[in-house]
Amino acid sequence: MKLGIASDHAGYELKCEIINYLSQKGLDILDYGTDNVESVSYVNYGKVLGEAVAKGEVEKGIAICGTGVGISIAANKVKGVRAAVCSEPTTARLVKQHNNANVIAFGARIVGTEVAKFIVDEWLDAEFQGGRHAERISEIHSIED
Protein backbone atom coordinates (compact mmCIF):
# COMPACT_ATOMS: atom_id res chain seq x y z
CA MET A 1 0.00 0.00 0.00
CA LYS A 2 1.21 3.46 -0.88
CA LEU A 3 0.40 6.17 1.67
CA GLY A 4 0.89 9.91 1.51
CA ILE A 5 1.74 12.01 4.53
CA ALA A 6 1.96 15.75 5.03
CA SER A 7 2.30 18.19 7.89
CA ASP A 8 2.87 21.77 8.73
CA HIS A 9 5.69 22.91 11.02
CA ALA A 10 3.81 21.90 14.18
CA GLY A 11 3.39 18.35 12.92
CA TYR A 12 6.82 17.91 11.36
CA GLU A 13 8.48 15.93 14.16
CA LEU A 14 5.49 13.63 14.65
CA LYS A 15 5.30 13.16 10.88
CA CYS A 16 8.91 11.94 10.90
CA GLU A 17 8.09 9.46 13.68
CA ILE A 18 5.07 8.13 11.76
CA ILE A 19 7.04 7.81 8.52
CA ASN A 20 9.70 5.79 10.33
CA TYR A 21 7.06 3.62 12.03
CA LEU A 22 5.17 2.86 8.82
CA SER A 23 8.33 2.32 6.80
CA GLN A 24 9.45 -0.31 9.32
CA LYS A 25 6.12 -2.04 8.69
CA GLY A 26 6.99 -2.22 5.00
CA LEU A 27 4.59 0.45 3.75
CA ASP A 28 5.54 2.75 0.89
CA ILE A 29 5.29 6.35 2.13
CA LEU A 30 5.35 9.50 0.01
CA ASP A 31 6.18 12.62 2.04
CA TYR A 32 4.43 15.74 0.77
CA GLY A 33 6.19 18.07 3.19
CA THR A 34 6.98 20.20 5.10
CA ASP A 35 10.65 19.44 5.60
CA ASN A 36 11.41 21.32 8.82
CA VAL A 37 9.93 23.15 11.82
CA GLU A 38 9.91 26.63 10.26
CA SER A 39 6.44 28.15 10.19
CA VAL A 40 4.38 27.28 7.10
CA SER A 41 0.69 27.24 6.22
CA TYR A 42 -1.09 23.94 6.86
CA VAL A 43 -3.44 24.87 4.00
CA ASN A 44 -0.80 24.21 1.33
CA TYR A 45 0.09 20.80 2.71
CA GLY A 46 -3.51 19.69 3.21
CA LYS A 47 -4.27 20.66 -0.39
CA VAL A 48 -1.25 18.84 -1.84
CA LEU A 49 -2.00 15.69 0.15
CA GLY A 50 -5.69 15.82 -0.75
CA GLU A 51 -4.86 16.17 -4.44
CA ALA A 52 -2.48 13.20 -4.26
CA VAL A 53 -5.22 11.03 -2.76
CA ALA A 54 -7.87 12.27 -5.20
CA LYS A 55 -5.62 11.64 -8.21
CA GLY A 56 -4.68 8.16 -7.00
CA GLU A 57 -0.97 8.91 -6.53
CA VAL A 58 -1.45 7.36 -3.09
CA GLU A 59 -4.21 5.16 -1.76
CA LYS A 60 -4.67 7.02 1.52
CA GLY A 61 -3.23 9.99 3.35
CA ILE A 62 -2.20 11.10 6.82
CA ALA A 63 -2.26 14.80 7.67
CA ILE A 64 -0.73 16.36 10.77
CA CYS A 65 -0.81 19.91 12.10
CA GLY A 66 -1.09 21.34 15.59
CA THR A 67 -4.65 20.11 16.17
CA GLY A 68 -5.35 18.16 12.98
CA VAL A 69 -8.31 20.40 12.28
CA GLY A 70 -6.86 23.01 9.92
CA ILE A 71 -5.03 20.58 7.67
CA SER A 72 -8.10 18.31 7.51
CA ILE A 73 -10.33 21.22 6.48
CA ALA A 74 -7.90 22.07 3.70
CA ALA A 75 -7.71 18.45 2.51
CA ASN A 76 -11.51 18.18 2.55
CA LYS A 77 -11.77 21.02 0.05
CA VAL A 78 -10.36 18.66 -2.59
CA LYS A 79 -13.15 16.81 -4.40
CA GLY A 80 -13.20 13.14 -3.45
CA VAL A 81 -11.36 13.51 -0.15
CA ARG A 82 -12.98 12.33 3.04
CA ALA A 83 -10.63 13.52 5.78
CA ALA A 84 -11.42 13.00 9.45
CA VAL A 85 -9.66 14.26 12.56
CA CYS A 86 -8.91 11.41 14.95
CA SER A 87 -7.62 12.06 18.44
CA GLU A 88 -8.07 8.48 19.62
CA PRO A 89 -8.11 5.02 18.00
CA THR A 90 -11.85 4.27 18.15
CA THR A 91 -12.69 7.22 15.94
CA ALA A 92 -9.96 6.18 13.51
CA ARG A 93 -11.49 2.72 13.15
CA LEU A 94 -15.03 4.07 12.79
CA VAL A 95 -14.19 6.72 10.19
CA LYS A 96 -12.84 3.95 7.99
CA GLN A 97 -15.71 1.52 8.67
CA HIS A 98 -18.53 4.05 8.31
CA ASN A 99 -17.16 6.94 6.25
CA ASN A 100 -14.43 5.20 4.24
CA ALA A 101 -12.15 8.08 5.21
CA ASN A 102 -9.27 8.21 2.76
CA VAL A 103 -7.36 10.75 4.86
CA ILE A 104 -6.96 10.89 8.61
CA ALA A 105 -5.62 13.84 10.51
CA PHE A 106 -4.41 14.34 14.03
CA GLY A 107 -2.75 17.04 16.04
CA ALA A 108 0.83 16.89 17.20
CA ARG A 109 -0.18 19.19 20.07
CA ILE A 110 -3.04 16.85 20.97
CA VAL A 111 -1.75 13.27 20.69
CA GLY A 112 1.63 11.78 21.51
CA THR A 113 3.67 9.53 19.30
CA GLU A 114 2.39 6.23 20.69
CA VAL A 115 -1.27 7.28 20.48
CA ALA A 116 -0.66 8.51 16.91
CA LYS A 117 0.74 5.08 15.99
CA PHE A 118 -2.29 3.38 17.51
CA ILE A 119 -4.61 5.74 15.59
CA VAL A 120 -2.86 4.95 12.31
CA ASP A 121 -2.93 1.20 12.97
CA GLU A 122 -6.65 1.18 13.78
CA TRP A 123 -7.44 3.14 10.62
CA LEU A 124 -5.26 1.00 8.37
CA ASP A 125 -6.57 -2.26 9.83
CA ALA A 126 -10.25 -1.29 9.58
CA GLU A 127 -12.35 -2.11 6.54
CA PHE A 128 -15.18 -0.11 5.04
CA GLN A 129 -18.51 -1.75 5.84
CA GLY A 130 -20.41 -0.54 2.77
CA GLY A 131 -24.20 -0.94 2.75
CA ARG A 132 -26.04 2.04 4.21
CA HIS A 133 -22.68 3.73 4.73
CA ALA A 134 -21.97 3.60 0.98
CA GLU A 135 -25.28 5.31 0.33
CA ARG A 136 -24.33 8.12 2.68
CA ILE A 137 -20.96 8.56 1.02
CA SER A 138 -22.77 8.90 -2.31
CA GLU A 139 -24.90 11.61 -0.73
CA ILE A 140 -21.75 13.40 0.45
CA HIS A 141 -20.23 13.24 -3.02
CA SER A 142 -23.44 14.64 -4.52
CA ILE A 143 -22.81 17.79 -2.45
CA GLU A 144 -19.45 18.17 -4.21
CA ASP A 145 -21.15 18.06 -7.60
C-alpha positions in Angstrom: 0.0 0.0 0.0 1.2 3.5 -0.9 0.4 6.2 1.7 0.9 9.9 1.5 1.7 12.0 4.5 2.0 15.7 5.0 2.3 18.2 7.9 2.9 21.8 8.7 5.7 22.9 11.0 3.8 21.9 14.2 3.4 18.4 12.9 6.8 17.9 11.4 8.5 15.9 14.2 5.5 13.6 14.7 5.3 13.2 10.9 8.9 11.9 10.9 8.1 9.5 13.7 5.1 8.1 11.8 7.0 7.8 8.5 9.7 5.8 10.3 7.1 3.6 12.0 5.2 2.9 8.8 8.3 2.3 6.8 9.4 -0.3 9.3 6.1 -2.0 8.7 7.0 -2.2 5.0 4.6 0.5 3.7 5.5 2.8 0.9 5.3 6.4 2.1 5.3 9.5 0.0 6.2 12.6 2.0 4.4 15.7 0.8 6.2 18.1 3.2 7.0 20.2 5.1 10.6 19.4 5.6 11.4 21.3 8.8 9.9 23.1 11.8 9.9 26.6 10.3 6.4 28.1 10.2 4.4 27.3 7.1 0.7 27.2 6.2 -1.1 23.9 6.9 -3.4 24.9 4.0 -0.8 24.2 1.3 0.1 20.8 2.7 -3.5 19.7 3.2 -4.3 20.7 -0.4 -1.3 18.8 -1.8 -2.0 15.7 0.1 -5.7 15.8 -0.8 -4.9 16.2 -4.4 -2.5 13.2 -4.3 -5.2 11.0 -2.8 -7.9 12.3 -5.2 -5.6 11.6 -8.2 -4.7 8.2 -7.0 -1.0 8.9 -6.5 -1.4 7.4 -3.1 -4.2 5.2 -1.8 -4.7 7.0 1.5 -3.2 10.0 3.4 -2.2 11.1 6.8 -2.3 14.8 7.7 -0.7 16.4 10.8 -0.8 19.9 12.1 -1.1 21.3 15.6 -4.7 20.1 16.2 -5.3 18.2 13.0 -8.3 20.4 12.3 -6.9 23.0 9.9 -5.0 20.6 7.7 -8.1 18.3 7.5 -10.3 21.2 6.5 -7.9 22.1 3.7 -7.7 18.4 2.5 -11.5 18.2 2.6 -11.8 21.0 0.0 -10.4 18.7 -2.6 -13.2 16.8 -4.4 -13.2 13.1 -3.4 -11.4 13.5 -0.2 -13.0 12.3 3.0 -10.6 13.5 5.8 -11.4 13.0 9.4 -9.7 14.3 12.6 -8.9 11.4 15.0 -7.6 12.1 18.4 -8.1 8.5 19.6 -8.1 5.0 18.0 -11.8 4.3 18.2 -12.7 7.2 15.9 -10.0 6.2 13.5 -11.5 2.7 13.2 -15.0 4.1 12.8 -14.2 6.7 10.2 -12.8 3.9 8.0 -15.7 1.5 8.7 -18.5 4.1 8.3 -17.2 6.9 6.2 -14.4 5.2 4.2 -12.1 8.1 5.2 -9.3 8.2 2.8 -7.4 10.8 4.9 -7.0 10.9 8.6 -5.6 13.8 10.5 -4.4 14.3 14.0 -2.8 17.0 16.0 0.8 16.9 17.2 -0.2 19.2 20.1 -3.0 16.8 21.0 -1.8 13.3 20.7 1.6 11.8 21.5 3.7 9.5 19.3 2.4 6.2 20.7 -1.3 7.3 20.5 -0.7 8.5 16.9 0.7 5.1 16.0 -2.3 3.4 17.5 -4.6 5.7 15.6 -2.9 5.0 12.3 -2.9 1.2 13.0 -6.6 1.2 13.8 -7.4 3.1 10.6 -5.3 1.0 8.4 -6.6 -2.3 9.8 -10.3 -1.3 9.6 -12.4 -2.1 6.5 -15.2 -0.1 5.0 -18.5 -1.8 5.8 -20.4 -0.5 2.8 -24.2 -0.9 2.8 -26.0 2.0 4.2 -22.7 3.7 4.7 -22.0 3.6 1.0 -25.3 5.3 0.3 -24.3 8.1 2.7 -21.0 8.6 1.0 -22.8 8.9 -2.3 -24.9 11.6 -0.7 -21.8 13.4 0.5 -20.2 13.2 -3.0 -23.4 14.6 -4.5 -22.8 17.8 -2.5 -19.4 18.2 -4.2 -21.2 18.1 -7.6 
